[in-house]
Amino acid sequence: MSSFFPKNLGIGFFASLQRNFKTAQKLSGLSRTVPFTRSEQRELFKYTSARWLYNEEEQTAPRYVEFNVDEIQHVACAAVGAQRCVMFKKLGEGSYNQVFALNFDNGVEAIARLPTGLAGAPFFTMASEVATLEFVREVLGIRAPRVFAWSADATANTVGTEYIVMEKMSGVESHHRWTHIAKAPEVFPLLDGVFGIEQSFEGAPFSQIGSLYFRDDVRADLRDRPLFRPGSLPENDTELHRRLDAAKDKYRIGPIADRQWWRSERAQVTYDHGPWPDMGSFLLAAVDSERTWIRHHASQNTTSRFRRFPFYNAVAHLKLLDVLALAIPHIIPPLMLSSRTLWHADISHSNLFVAETGPAVVQGLIDWQHSIIAPYCMQATFPSIFTYDGGLIDIPVGRVAPKLPSHVSTLNPDQQVPYLLHLKLAMRHKAYEQKIVTENERRMIACAMPFSTELALLPYHVLRSWSDSLVPLRKALLHLRDVWDTYAHEGTQCPIRFTADEVQKHEQELQRYTKYQESITSLDNDLDQADA
């Protein structure tokens, strides 16, 4: 049977037909996507929120995310049951993600997020976040975005990169209201909402340390491990027991999704990314990871004029890490404080959505990327969203309300304004602190541990000791030495020893380190005010 088209028509003819058909679709309003020119698409791919004084090309390259703009819209349309995407625009960008807002002809609004090259381990970062979102929504009852579509394999989808399309949360980011709401009936729903979320985390008694995945997304040997500690499901909450029991076959614990464990060569399979059975093995794995990296990849160049902090050679780093490894087995608290607990990585005002007007009722918590399951005492720290560190008001110990400094009464009304604002924020800090004290004894004990702040940051300081200097890690070890008897069994000798000269040198370096950090913070604040 003869072909409908003449035999001498080549591939170019059919490509031309396809282009003309797509043009006709757009002109007739039949296109399912918002059209962009090639130059407009390149602007979508680029990171444009910041500039660098040096190495700008090196900095922007991993933040550049190229993808098929039409295909992400097609995928989203199919996922939300729409015929057309009527709006597609960049909503924001950071070091780890490009974020886009999508509106559809059926009234649905969605968010598409595409990870950059700095987001963490390919596949694991995305797969873990999606599983975590579904778990906290369905099992823990936390308001988190519903996932419409996702792919953790850039080579197996039409978009050309990993992506997640999810529900747009109602309300506004809480920072839009935090300094403006004044009355208790408006403020306390926000405090209560965050407290309820954090309480929910304590309901899932996980069996290992790592990150959460769907069962099919972890390697075969991990699928045979139980999700929860045997015999640990709550008996006093039948509904939670039912949901946890239903989840035990759907999810598994796999490699940790915290990006610090995957930076540069740490992504190689020779590094231990978990999961781990307990707190001791988790902390020792961080030490081993940094020791391995230093031995194989650390540069010995001490002359760079761009170094921010004092340089110490590999021998000094390894010596300090060895000391920490000796101390770790002696600082593990009882299971009540070291049990494996899922937590959100950053409960901050930019991630918390509240009602736009009236009482600041929590509408949802976003950005579950890099969430991990870790020891309770390292997770249940005081949330940054309520932490007051403004410096104008003292936070008193115990059940005592913060007060204005005595000299404020001598100031004129305009001069008193910042003090009154800071007092309001300090009062909220104290209110949340007292809520923990009166309603969660276990968490109160965890927060009161004398080494709790350093313990929560210990893996971070270890895994960044070469790139960010030994100063934070050495500071933590000196504090641990001072409170050793609080942690270690009676008679256990402390392995952390520094000479008087070493301590003096550390104090000098710590002053310079702190001054540098304060200068950077001040510069950031000045630039933010200049942009406002």
Secondary structure, DSSP 8 states (H G I E B T S, - for coil): ---SS-TT--HHHHHHHHHHHHHHHHHHT--SS----HHHHHHHHS--S---SS-HHHHHGGG-----HHHHHHHHHHHHT-S-EEEEEEEEE-SSEEEEEEEETTS-EEEEEEE-TTSSSTTHHHHHHHHHHHHHHHTS------EEEEES-GGGSSSSS-EEEEE--SSEETHHHHTT--SHHHHHHHHHHHHHHHHHHTT--BSSBBEEEEGGGS-HHHHTS-SB-TT-S-SS-HHHHHHHHHHTTTEEEES---GGGGSGGGGSTTS----BSSHHHHHHHHHHHHHHHHHHH-------TT--S----HHHHHHHHHHHHHHGGGS---HHHHSEEEE-S---TTTEEE-SSSS--EEEE---TT-EEEEHHHHS---GGG----SSS---SSS------GGGGGS-HHHHHHHHHHHHHHHHHHHHHHHHHHH-HHHHHHHH-TTHHHHHHHHHHHHTHHHH-SHHHHHHHHHHHHTHHHHS-TT--------HHHHHHHHHHHHHHHHHHHHHHHHHHHHHHHH-
